[in-house]
Amino acid sequence: MASVQQRRIEIISRQITGSPTAGQGPLVQGRDCAAPSPRLLDGQVAIITGSGQGLGAAAAKLFAQQGARVLVTDLDGAKAEQVAEEIRRDGGEAAALAGDVTAEEFPARCVKAAVDSFGTIDILVNNAGFTWDGVIHKITPKQWDAMLAVHCTAPFRLIQAAAPVMREAAKRELDEGGVARSRCIINVSSTSGTHGNAGQANYSTAKAGVIGLTKTVAREWGGFNIRCNVVTYGYIATRLTSDKDSGASISVGGQQVKLGIPGGEAMAAAAAEMMIPLKRIGTPDEAAGAMLMLASPYAAFITGQSLEVTGGANI
Ligand SMILES: NC(=O)c1ccc[n+]([C@@H]2O[C@H](COP(=O)([O-])OP(=O)(O)OC[C@H]3O[C@@H](n4cnc5c(N)ncnc54)[C@H](O)[C@@H]3O)[C@@H](O)[C@H]2O)c1
């Protein structure tokens, strides 16, 4: 009789290579090339916060292309609905949910929406966020609290709210059959969190905090086959790195906070030339690719890791 360990490994290699049944060719070993390859996230359900635009929207579309059913959720409900609609138009499955990840009631509502729409949660991506920059001697208490709320407290509360669906389901599977399905959490951080950034004491602190959260979840939930990793992005071309004078803003407690960086794309291009070995900033699709890699069966033995996706900056 196969040991639990052996059964676990068999299940993971089936996920990577495709079912060993006739006509379903392996994806990695290169045998049976003519057979249809399974998609990387077939049958999985993903929540992606802040997926109305930017990195989150790119991830929602990519995950859906790879077979996931996606709950697209964003502060901006119209944008979330638009992304979900695009996914459905392209033949994928998606539902939209409007909401502020920092709201007291949001985590329970978000988990319920995913379960009501798709029955479970296999992948949770904590991506929603923004910047509210200031130099240390000028950062207000509200500015400080807003960053910790969106980048640390919200991911923690969502992970906690997902526990009955992710952790408890895995526990039941272990109790019943000895093997828990692969599930994962991906948090989104920044090189500001790993290296610091002048003008971003609040954001850097919060983005460092979510790395500690990631490693703790990885340790606590690893026994349930729930992996937790964090992606620390460098410059990616989104609203967050566009020109601060472009007019983009976000409302925080009734106050409009301007988004972007001074100088926008020109500034980013100059920084890229000097600091990024690949000599350019990244695209949302490239950022989403890193999330897909971590969510895929190819990352079945990767947990608790902080992956820098920067074009090589800071090496
Ligand atoms: N773009 C970059 O260069 C970069 C670099 C490092 C990290 N990040 C991180 O990536 C994540 C996504 O950023 P982006 O660049 O795609 O920005 P973006 O502004 O293009 O998209 C962020 C999305 O998050 C949503 N959002 C913000 N606050 C929210 C809240 N309280 N509740 C619900 N939704 C909320 C916004 O409405 C928006 O749709 C953020 O956590 C950001 O800090 C971005």
The ligand as a Gaussian input file, in Angstrom:
#p B3LYP/6-31G(d) Opt

LIG

0 1
 N        3.121000      48.774000     -10.402000
 C        4.238000      48.581000      -9.733000
 O        5.329000      49.000000     -10.153000
 C        4.208000      47.834000      -8.420000
 C        5.430000      47.524000      -7.818000
 C        5.440000      46.823000      -6.623000
 C        4.255000      46.435000      -6.048000
 N        3.074000      46.754000      -6.637000
 C        1.854000      46.329000      -5.968000
 O        1.032000      45.646000      -6.887000
 C       -0.325000      45.738000      -6.474000
 C       -1.185000      46.162000      -7.650000
 O       -0.798000      47.464000      -8.060000
 P       -0.910000      47.985000      -9.563000
 O        0.415000      48.472000      -9.941000
 O       -1.596000      46.978000     -10.399000
 O       -1.822000      49.270000      -9.317000
 P       -3.188000      49.738000     -10.035000
 O       -3.523000      51.041000      -9.426000
 O       -3.072000      49.655000     -11.511000
 O       -4.242000      48.636000      -9.580000
 C       -4.531000      48.427000      -8.225000
 C       -5.982000      48.028000      -8.073000
 O       -6.208000      47.804000      -6.672000
 C       -7.451000      48.408000      -6.339000
 N       -7.466000      48.791000      -4.928000
 C       -6.682000      49.701000      -4.307000
 N       -7.035000      49.809000      -3.034000
 C       -8.078000      48.955000      -2.833000
 C       -8.885000      48.632000      -1.731000
 N       -8.736000      49.226000      -0.544000
 N       -9.843000      47.693000      -1.885000
 C      -10.031000      47.088000      -3.077000
 N       -9.301000      47.360000      -4.173000
 C       -8.339000      48.290000      -4.052000
 C       -7.566000      49.624000      -7.228000
 O       -8.911000      50.045000      -7.380000
 C       -6.944000      49.126000      -8.514000
 O       -7.905000      48.603000      -9.391000
 C       -0.345000      46.711000      -5.299000
 O       -0.378000      45.982000      -4.085000
 C        0.970000      47.438000      -5.440000
 O        1.425000      47.960000      -4.226000
 C        3.026000      47.440000      -7.827000

